Structures are given as structure tokens and as C-alpha cells.
Amino acid sequence: MTIAKPALRIEDRRFLTGQGRYVNDIALPRQCHAAMVLSPHAHADIVSIDTSAAEAMPGVLAVLTGDDVEADGLGSVPPFFMPELWGGPPGHATMRPLLVKDRVRFVGERIAMVIAETADQARSAADAVLVDYAERPAVVDAEAALEPDAPVLWEDCPTGNRSVTLKFGDVEQTAKAFDAAHTVVSRRFASPRVAPFSLEPRGCIGDYDAGEDHYTLHTSSQDPHGFRRILASIVLHVPESSLRVISPDVGGGFGLKAHMHPEDGLVLWASRRVGRPVKWIATRSEAMLTDTQGRGQTAHAEMALDEAGHILGLRVRAYHNLGAYFWGTATPPLFFSMQLLPGTYVIPVVDLETNAVFTNIAPLSVYRGAGRPEAAFVIERLMDEAASTLGLDPREIRTRNYVSPERMPYVNGAGLTYDSGDFPRLAQECAQLADWDGFAARRAASEKAGRLRGRSITSYIEVAGVMNERMEIRFDPSGTLTIIAGTHSHGQGHATVFCQLVSEWLSIDVKDIRYVQGDTDKVLIGRGTFAARSSMLGGTALRKAADDLILRASKMAAVLLKAEESDIEFADGLFRTRNSNQTISLKDVARFFYLPAGPVMRFSLGLYGEGTSAGKPGAQPNFPNGCQVCEVEVTPETGEIHIDRFICVDDVGRALNPMICEGQIHGGCAQGIGQALCEEMIYDESGQLTTGSLMDYCLPRAEHMPFIQSKLVEIPSASNVLGVKGIGESGTIGTPAAVVNAILDAVRPLGVTDLQMPVTAGRLWDAIHSAASQRDEMKGKQS
């Protein structure tokens, strides 16, 4: 297997043959089960909790409440990090208890935990726990939560329900740009809350060993070391060495599993209390109620342009709905939704602001894209509105405003430095693949069949490669090799790609390479996988580990070849001396590191290499980018939407495995299409979730998915030695804007000028008929 060549994923064999091992597949000796008592109210005081009936039920081992948590001295959990860590202003952080004892702030708060012999017994007993509540008024909309008379969630927050306000740009200069503008376009854009909805619901097993005073947690996690740090130091108050976190196969993460949840701490504590392993697996209904959610932004945006369609300035006031807590990793969406608003365009001045607001719904955290789709949606919708207002082709207005490759590195108005990219080239190639010039004939054919056809061309840019990472490579005495990864693959194909890299660098057959991840007892430290970071940070750290290993091995090779170390070269898996034919293989050198005597006595016992790498804020991140063309057909009588063609051209830097890159793009597009057409978490005014099942929450189906034609363009990143750019988020980022803009293009001739996500058939039908009614009303007034 070589780098930059398509290769089938080596890990898929066991998944396809049913040999995967997920948390729910694990059954420990004497294992019992847990169920949670969840609040049915969005905002209420807890008057009393009566557990007596539940405790008397068959199989029940314990019923635990917030009083028990407090009595045992368990800690409440803070956010993973706050805005001030990223250079923003201080925000109001909230501490989240494992079990709430005084006041609930959203439907689904954990009130009590029942441990029983079986999962069914635990759930039955949970239903028997009686909780007396005194209801409070609730607020679910972020802008409404900032009204003076809105219910306040956290009385100690000095700014009411506003946790933090982030600002970027220059207010005064932007105002001058708007004053001088020929045209100003403005819109209100909403990116509704969506559910991450991983195929494998969250689950965990806590196992306390009293003899060793040691905990083991099996959990569905994207970041096992992050879980260990929080659980050990903040929840359990034990050394990290007293807790082992194992994250086996994970069936989808999407940011949901990048941070711990209360159940991860509860099962560990419960295991200590009952003296047995405790297992908890979320039902799908529980997941819908209690999982963190993504998006949740409303933005009031306006763009100033000159007569020729050149952008002069951008002004945005946005509101992010935090939900009941500032929780998990809610900070990145706040920053990225603002910092990437300029997109791929030259925008001289910006005035950007977002407000993070507490409401009585489930907490917000990262979800695939984490702020980038919100930014792309705002800027790309504004570009189409500007084109329509000025009478320009959507492709032409973008061409006039793209950042040219000659301007790289380019600092955008929000302070991010794009290291590389050729946005005009990607747009040109995408338009060619889409047969842009043939659209008129396709539109005519659609109209002949009674349908409307629309198209869009949109661009996106994102930031990838955050925090730092460590990778290790170890030889064993037989000459085979193990990669010990700080990243965590939960569908991204790391075992294939990282083995490809090491195989090429060290000339080791992939069959002789083992891949280890997701176990804090086996991996010294790691940051896990999220935010399109693994290819850059994991790959760069792995390159350094390989170089470190070669350097160590070259010292032994010099002794074995009776040469000076400076005369040793390594290539194609062989060490050789300059100016001679003497060689020795890396595998043979590795074996000498394990002998009980001989040259090894001069060196350390065992051959290994280790490497680390750093991203933002320690070093420059990378900026994946791309262009998409979408064409849709709309049936005006029903509002039915059909995506007829979808083309993606993505700049991935160096493509380590093109097949996996394209797979990631396709998966991201599916989630973006879901956001555009059908997905929305809806709460009523009292804070009750009305889309809490698949009867109400619509995931994208096969009928929604087009054939996706994709092309990879390799413009190496200047920010890392591999030249890679992240790809895991890319498809998700640009797709919502591409789909909605195409639908609007189809129905704009009918007078429809705006659509909010998700654009369901019913909403589109309403918009078409509302526009028709307005036209009829205008005609009536004119006559």
C-alpha cells in the first residue's frame, strides 16, 4: 500500500463479518444495569424525590440521587474549555452535576439512577421513582431569552441569560463601507438545532476494582484521554493512573462523543457503590432527549457592495442557543461561525458579533462542522441575494470577489490566515464538471415536464488541525511493528491510512503493522479525533515518530555495519553505508535492539520512535476548501424537491488515500442534505421536545440522496510537512447553502425570495402559495 493511492480499508473486514466490538457487545462478569430518571419538565425546582417504591422492586440493587452524589463528594463538571482559552473574552461557565438535586433546566436532566440486575428491571424501577416538581417558566428561543422579562436560568450569571459575546472586525470602518455602498442586501438566517444521531447510541460500563482501588470505563468515545482527565480529576478526585478508559469500536461520533456525559461518571461511581460492573446503554428516545445537539444559530446579516458587485463590507449579529448549560465543547462553534464568515472572498472590512445564550433546551456542543456550516450558509446565501439584486450570474459575482491564489497567505477580516488555496480554479473545475453551460437546456426540459429547475454554485472554507497530538511506533523482537495512536478512528479509516504512511516510509509490509488506539493504558496520551485534525496532526506526529525511529536505528546500523553514523543512509527499508555495498534491513536492525547482549548494551533496550505535533493555537492550522454545484427539480403543485445532480470539487492538500477522502465527503454531504431538507429539533414554548423520535425527526433517506460526483484537487498545505488538509468536515460545510440556494433559484420566478432550513416539501409548498397570494393581492390593488 502506498501513499496517495486508493486502497480498501483494512479494518472493514471485521466490521463486515460481524467481528466489531462496541460497548454494548461487552459483558463483564457479574455485570448489572443502570437506568436514568429524567426530568419531564424544562424548568422546575425539585421539591422531593421518593425512591422507596423503586427500591422495593425486583432486582433493584440501588437507587441513587443527587443527595448521594453530594454525600460521596463527587464533583460537578465544567465545560471542556471556555472562550477565554481561545483568546476571547471571559464567558459565564456552568457546572453540571451528575444528578440534579435542586433545579432542572431542560427536559431530560438526570434526576436519579437505578441499578438493577437487568436493564428492563432498572427501567421499570426508574418509572417508579416519584419526583415532586414546582414548575418555573421556560424559554427556548435565544433572542427571546435576552428580553428583559425572560425567565433567568442562572442567577449568578451577571448578564442574565447571555454567557458571552464574541466580536470580530472593525465597527467604525465597516459602518463607513456601508455608508458608501451602492447596494446593501440583508437577510435573517437560521441554522436550526439538529441531532448528531450516531448509529451507535452512547453507552458505557463502569468497573471498580476495590482490591486495586482502580476504575475502568468502557465508553463510546472520540477522546478517551479527555474523558479520563475530567472523570479522574474533577468527578472522582483520583489520580489519572487510577482510571483506565477504553473506547472500543465506535459507531459514529460527529462531535457528540468528543466530550463525556453524566452517565460516564455515574456508572463508575455506581460500580463502587454496588461492588459490581454497571452498564448503561441509551435508548434512542433517551438519546434524542439527552444528547448534545448541533447548530442552533440565528444570524441577522447584511452585505455592502459597489455597483460592479465587489463586496465592501459584511455586518452580522448572531445568536447561538447554548441550551441549559455551557457544556462540552460549545466554544468552537461560536468562534468558527464568525471567523469563517468571510469565506473564500475578499471582504475588506467586517463587523461580526455572536451571543451565546442560555435557554431551557438540551445543551449545545460540537457537531460535524462545528460553526463552519453556519458561516458558509450565511455568506453563500448573501452572495446569491446580492447576485439577484444586482442582476449578476451567481458564478460571476463570486468570480469578482474570490481571494486569488497570488494573495496567499491571506488574512481574512476576522483574523484567520489562509495558508494556501486556489478558489477560482476550484470553481472553474466544478462548473465544468457540472456542465454549467448546458443548464438552460435542462431547465427547459424540466419546465416541459411541469417542474422547475434551479442551480447553485457555492464555495466553502474551513479551519482544521486544532490542539496537539502524539503518535508512537514500536518494533517487537520479531521485527513486526505497532502504531500507537493518540487519535481515535470511529469510521475515518485511520488504521488503513496510518498503516499506509508507515508502510511507505519504512518499507514495512502492511500485514506486519498493527494499529492500537482508544485505550489509556496502552496509549500514553492523545487528543482523539474531531475537527478534521487527524490527518494533519496525527500524520505529522507519525512522520516525526518514523524519523525518530530511523535515527535511533541508524546508530545501531552504524555499529553493525562497522561504519560512522554520519556515513549511514536509509532508503527502501535498508540501511547502507555511503560508498559501499554493505546493507542491513530495518527489520534486522530492530531485532538487535532486543538481544540480551551485544551491541544493544550501548543503546536502549527496544526500538521505538515517538513524535508530537501542534495545531492552533500552537501553530498554523490548515484550511480545506471546496466548491459545490447543485441542481434541483421542484414540483410546484406538491413542493417536492429532487436533487438531480451534485458536484463537489475539494482541495484536500495532499490526498493520503483518495478513496477514503471521497467517502468522507459523501458522508458529510449526506448530513448537510439532511440539515437542508429535513432535520430539525423542535421544542414547544414550554420546552417539550416535539421531535423526539424518528416518527417526528426526519433523517435523510435514500430518496434524498443524489449521485455525488466528486473530484479532489491537491494544493499542498504550507502548514505541515505532509501538505495535507483535513477532510472529515468538508462535505457537511458547504452542502446546506448549495441545496437551499438551488431551491431558491428554482422558485424565485414564482416570487419566493427567502427560505429557511429545513426546506421541507410542506414549507416549500407554503412559500410558493404565499407568493402566489401576494401576487394576486398586488394585481387586485393595481386593478
C-alpha positions, 0 to 999 in steps of 0.5 A: 500500500502506498501513499496517495493511492486508493486502497480498501480499508483494512479494518472493514473486514471485521466490521463486515463479518460481524467481528466489531466490538462496541460497548454494548457487545461487552459483558463483564462478569457479574455485570448489572444495569443502570437506568436514568430518571429524567426530568419531564419538565424544562424548568422546575425546582425539585421539591422531593424525590421518593425512591422507596417504591423503586427500591422495593422492586425486583432486582433493584440493587440501588437507587441513587440521587443527587443527595448521594452524589453530594454525600460521596463528594463527587464533583460537578463538571465544567465545560471542556474549555471556555472562550477565554482559552481561545483568546476571547473574552471571559464567558459565564461557565456552568457546572453540571452535576451528575444528578440534579438535586435542586433545579432542572433546566431542560427536559431530560436532566438526570434526576436519579439512577437505578441499578438493577440486575437487568436493564428492563428491571432498572427501567421499570424501577426508574418509572417508579421513582416519584419526583415532586416538581414546582414548575418555573417558566421556560424559554427556548428561543435565544433572542427571546431569552435576552428580553428583559422579562425572560425567565433567568436560568442562572442567577449568578450569571451577571448578564442574565441569560447571555454567557458571552459575546464574541466580536470580530472586525472593525465597527467604525470602518465597516459602518463607513463601507456601508455608508458608501455602498451602492447596494446593501442586501440583508437577510435573517438566517437560521441554522436550526438545532439538529441531532448528531444521531450516531448509529451507535447510541452512547453507552458505557460500563463502569468497573471498580476494582476495590482490591486495586482501588482502580476504575475502568470505563468502557465508553463510546468515545472520540477522546478517551484521554479527555474523558479520563482527565475530567472523570479522574480529576474533577468527578472522582478526585483520583489520580489519572493512573487510577482510571483506565478508559477504553473506547472500543469500536465506535459507531459514529461520533460527529462531535457528540462523543468528543466530550463525556456525559453524566452517565460516564461518571455515574456508572463508575461511581455506581460500580463502587457503590454496588461492588459490581460492573454497571452498564448503561446503554441509551435508548434512542428516545433517551438519546434524542432527549439527552444528547448534545445537539448541533447548530442552533444559530440565528444570524441577522446579516447584511452585505455592502457592495459597489455597483460592479458587485465587489463586496465592501463590507459584511455586518452580522449579529448572531445568536447561538442557543447554548441550551441549559448549560455551557457544556462540552465543547460549545466554544468552537462553534461560536468562534468558527461561525464568525471567523469563517464568515468571510469565506473564500472572498475578499471582504475588506472590512467586517463587523461580526458579533455572536451571543451565546445564550442560555435557554431551557433546551438540551445543551449545545456542543460540537457537531460535524462542522462545528460553526463552519456550516453556519458561516458558509450558509450565511455568506453563500446565501448573501452572495446569491441575494446580492447576485439577484439584486444586482442582476449578476450570474451567481458564478460571476459575482463570486468570480469578482470577489474570490481571494486569488491564489497570488494573495496567499497567505491571506488574512481574512477580516476576522483574523484567520490566515489562509495558508494556501488555496486556489478558489477560482480554479476550484470553481472553474473545475466544478462548473465544468464538471457540472456542465454549467453551460448546458443548464438552460437546456435542462431547465427547459426540459424540466419546465416541459415536464411541469417542474422547475429547475434551479442551480447553485454554485457555492464555495466553502472554507474551513479551519482544521488541525486544532490542539496537539497530538502524539503518535508512537511506533514500536518494533517487537523482537520479531521485527513486526511493528505497532502504531500507537495512536493518540487519535481515535478512528470511529469510521475515518479509516485511520488504521488503513491510512496510518498503516499506509504512511508507515508502510511507505516510509519504512518499507514495512509490509502492511500485514506486519503493522498493527494499529492500537488506539482508544485505550489509556493504558496502552496509549500514553496520551492523545487528543482523539479525533474531531475537527478534521485534525487527524490527518494533519496532526496525527500524520505529522506526529507519525512522520516525526515518530518514523524519523525518530525511529530511523535515527535511533536505528541508524546508530545501531546500523552504524555499529553493525555495519562497522561504519560512522553514523554520519556515513549511514543512509536509509532508503527502501527499508535498508540501511547502507553505508555511503560508498559501499555495498554493505546493507542491513534491513530495518527489520534486522536492525530492530531485532538487535535492539532486543538481544540480551547482549551485544551491541544493544548494551550501548543503546536502549533496550527496544526500538521505538520512535515517538513524535508530537505535533501542534495545531492552533493555537500552537501553530498554523492550522490548515484550511480545506476548501471546496466548491459545490454545484447543485441542481434541483427539480421542484414540483410546484403543485406538491413542493417536492424537491429532487436533487438531480445532480451534485458536484463537489470539487475539494482541495484536500492538500495532499490526498493520503488515500483518495478513496477514503477522502471521497467517502468522507465527503459523501458522508458529510454531504449526506448530513448537510442534505439532511440539515437542508431538507429535513432535520430539525429539533423542535421544542414547544414554548414550554420546552417539550421536545416535539421531535423526539423520535424518528416518527417526528425527526426526519433523517435523510433517506435514500430518496434524498440522496443524489449521485455525488460526483466528486473530484479532489484537487491537491494544493499542498498545505504550507502548514505541515510537512505532509501538505495535507488538509483535513477532510472529515468536515468538508462535505457537511460545510458547504452542502446546506447553502448549495441545496437551499440556494438551488431551491431558491433559484428554482422558485424565485420566478414564482416570487419566493425570495427567502427560505429557511432550513429545513426546506421541507416539501410542506414549507416549500409548498407554503412559500410558493402559495404565499407568493402566489397570494401576494401576487394576486393581492398586488394585481387586485390593488393595481386593478 
